[in-house]
Amino acid sequence: QETLEELKPFVNTLKEHEKKRKLLDKQKKQFTENISHELKTPLTSISGYSELIESGMATDQDVTRFAGEIHKNSKRLLTLINDIIRLSELDSTSEDETFEDIDLYDIAETCVDMLKINAENNDVTINLSGSHQVVHANRQMMEELVYNLCDNAIRYNKAGGRVDVKVDREKIDDNKKDQTGQEISYDAVVLQVRDTGIGISEEHQGRIFERFYRVDKSRSKLTGGTGLGLAIVKHIVAKHPSAHIELDSTLGEGTDIRVVFRV
């Protein structure tokens, strides 16, 4: 009887591991199914349009239009494959990941400059404010993180909308107390990307960082979104132990995403 009692924690641990393994298997299966579906859509379009051109049934005017569709779907396919590969890389632990002190404002400035034309083409204004702040992070990952957040904010915005990017230092109050009853607060560098876009309803907010999860599927396809941008952001934040992500959004009014780095 005593031996059985001693074995209980071991048995419970095994059960927990089995549960986690099954969940992981289920997630992998779902991801594989989603990849198949996502790749099939642009490939079907490319195949269909190229077949019409090859058969000689298309007029000169049609050929130009079909070539445009083939080009658009090829670009979508390449973006999708690149995002899938990047997620796979982030899933694995790499020894090549170097963390250094980097100026987050400089990275945000480069990203905002790079996306200005894209924002203008979507009738969106993108601005940067704040101050030069240093965080200990992986440079490439930070560039991807800022780019994906800004790109998303432009993509799901409205005509005449704004994207406000800010990097600054803040005192964070966790609303917790230590053993002496003092409130716990700490210094942090905060990257904030706020937009005046379509917003996210409460029911969707818990899922927007999932792979291939889209709040507005038709809009995402129209603007070339892969549904993986925020999943990449989530993975990058998870790679940085001092960071966490916060989301505040109102349907029809916009979204505010903050990445908080404890310093």
Residue pairs with C-beta under 8 A, 6 or more apart in sequence:
31 211
31 212
34 211
34 212
35 84
38 80
38 212
38 226
38 227
39 77
39 80
39 81
41 221
42 73
42 74
42 76
42 77
42 80
43 73
43 77
45 69
45 70
45 73
46 70
46 73
46 74
46 77
49 66
49 67
49 69
49 70
50 66
50 70
52 58
52 62
52 66
53 62
53 63
53 66
53 67
58 66
72 224
75 224
76 224
76 226
79 224
79 226
80 226
80 228
83 226
83 228
83 229
83 232
84 228
86 144
86 232
87 211
87 228
87 231
87 232
87 235
90 232
90 235
90 236
90 239
91 235
97 138
97 141
97 239
98 138
98 139
99 136
99 137
99 138
99 240
100 136
100 137
100 138
100 139
101 134
101 135
101 136
102 134
102 135
102 136
102 137
102 139
102 142
103 132
103 133
103 134
104 133
104 134
104 135
104 137
104 142
104 146
104 167
104 189
104 191
104 261
105 128
105 130
105 131
105 132
105 133
105 167
106 132
107 139
107 142
107 143
107 146
108 128
108 130
108 146
108 165
108 167
108 191
109 128
110 143
111 143
111 146
111 147
111 150
111 165
112 126
112 127
112 128
112 150
112 165
114 147
115 126
115 147
115 150
115 151
115 154
116 126
118 151
118 154
119 125
119 126
119 154
119 163
122 154
122 155
122 157
122 159
122 223
123 159
123 160
123 161
124 154
124 157
124 159
124 160
124 161
124 162
124 163
125 161
125 162
125 163
126 150
126 153
126 154
126 162
126 163
126 165
127 162
127 163
127 164
127 165
128 165
128 166
128 167
129 164
129 165
129 166
129 168
130 166
130 167
130 168
131 167
131 168
131 169
132 167
133 167
133 168
133 169
133 189
134 189
134 263
135 142
135 189
135 242
135 261
135 263
136 242
137 240
137 243
137 261
138 239
138 240
141 236
141 239
141 240
142 236
144 232
144 236
145 191
145 232
145 233
145 236
145 237
145 259
146 165
146 191
146 193
148 229
148 230
148 232
148 233
149 191
149 193
149 233
149 257
149 259
150 163
150 165
150 193
151 229
152 225
152 229
152 230
153 163
153 193
153 194
153 195
153 197
153 255
153 257
154 163
154 195
155 220
155 223
155 224
155 225
156 195
156 197
156 198
156 215
156 216
156 219
156 223
156 255
157 163
157 195
157 196
157 197
157 198
158 196
158 197
158 198
161 195
161 196
161 197
161 254
162 195
162 196
163 193
163 194
163 195
163 196
164 192
164 193
164 194
164 195
165 191
165 192
165 193
165 194
166 190
166 191
166 192
166 194
167 189
167 190
167 191
167 192
168 189
168 190
168 192
169 187
169 188
169 189
169 190
169 263
170 187
170 188
170 189
170 190
170 260
171 185
171 186
171 187
171 188
172 185
172 186
172 187
172 188
172 260
172 262
173 183
173 184
173 185
174 183
174 184
174 185
174 186
175 183
176 183
176 184
177 183
177 184
178 184
186 262
187 262
187 263
188 260
188 261
188 262
188 263
189 260
189 261
189 263
190 258
190 259
190 260
190 261
191 258
191 259
191 261
192 256
192 257
192 258
193 256
193 257
194 254
194 255
194 256
194 257
195 254
195 255
195 256
196 253
196 254
197 254
197 255
198 215
198 216
198 219
198 251
198 252
199 249
199 250
199 251
199 252
199 253
199 254
199 255
200 208
200 215
200 247
200 249
200 251
200 255
201 215
201 251
204 213
204 215
205 247
205 249
207 213
208 215
208 230
208 247
209 230
209 231
209 233
209 234
209 245
210 231
211 227
211 228
211 231
212 226
212 227
212 228
212 231
213 227
213 231
214 220
214 225
214 227
219 225
220 227
233 245
233 259
234 245
237 243
237 244
237 245
237 259
240 261
242 261
242 262
242 263
243 259
243 260
243 261
243 262
244 259
244 260
245 257
245 258
245 259
245 260
246 257
246 258
246 259
246 260
247 255
247 256
247 257
247 258
248 255
248 256
248 257
248 258
249 255
249 256
